[in-house]
Amino acid sequence: MLYIVSGYPLLDSIMYTSVDLNLIHKRLCHVDIPLIKDMCKNKSVKGLEKVNIKIDNESCIACNVGKATRASLKKNYVYKRVTKSVLDKVHMDLWGPAPVNSLGGK
């Protein structure tokens, strides 16, 4: 026996009045904050235009770590360690042979 159920989606029953800007930032894969504000203003993301975004001044730890940089070595840097005997310091590659064939088949 087939039952026909009439109904409608309950989109209006689930509604957020405000959402944390950092939460949207994380859910959109750490997109730039001004870009999120533009998306809200331009209504370019469905559902985001209905959200009242609270401005939170906390910075994203993951973004700060990702943007961290190291100082480069000086242009005239010279390694000053002098070896005292033959093979005192050896650089070698310990990985291999590669288990994958190259494009040439070798």
N, C-alpha and C positions, 0 to 999 in steps of 0.2 A: 504494500500500500504506500502511495506517495503522498506526503504531506506538503502542502504549499505554505510556507511561512512568509508573512509579509513583515517587513521591518526596514529599518534605515540605519545607517552607520551613526554611532554615537560620538561623532567628532567634537561636538560642542560640550560634551560632558567631561572631556579630558582637556583642560586648558591651563596653561601656565601664565601667570601674570608677570613674572619676572624670572630671569635666569642669570646665573653667574657668567660673566664674560669669560672667565678662565675655563669654565666647563665647555662652552662653545669652542673656544680656542683649542682645547684638547681634542674634542670630538671631530673637529675639522683638520686634524693632523698638524696642529701648531701653525696655523695660518697667521699671518701678520694681523695684529689687532685693528689697525686702520682699515684693512681690507674687510674684516668682519663688519665693522661699522658701515662701510660703503654697501656691503651686501644687504644689510638691514634697511638702509636708506633707499636703495634702488629696488628692493623687493626681488632680488635675484635668486634667493633660496626659498622654496616653498615652505611656509610655516614660520620662517624667521622674522617676517615682517610683523607678525602678531605679537612678538615677544618684546617686552620692555626690558632692555638690557641694563643691568646695574653696572656702573663703572667701578671696577676694582683695580686699585693701583698695584696689586701684587704682581711681581714679575714671575714668569714661568721658569722654574729651575731647569727643566729639560732644554729649553731654548738657550738659556745662559750657558749651560755646559756645552751644547752643540756649537756655540759661537766662540768658545774659548780658543785662544791661539797660543802658540809658543813663540818666544823670541827667536829669530833666526840667528845662525852663527855669523860671526863677523866675517867680512869679506876676506880678510887676510889671516884667517884662523889657521894655525899650524899645530898639529898634534905633537906634543913635546916629549912623549915617552920614547926613550932610546932603548932598543933591545941590547941585551948584554951577551947573548950567545945565539948561535944558529937555531932557528925554529923556536925562538923565545915567544913569538907571537905569530900564530897561524890563523888565517881566515879561510874557511872552507864551507862548502855547501854540503850538508849531511842528508839532504832529501834526494831521493831518486833511486833508480830510474823511474820516470813517470809511467804509471800504469795505463796511460791513455796514448793512443797513436796520434801522431801529428797529422796535419792535412796531407803531407806527402806519404803517409803510411808507415813511417818509421817510428 
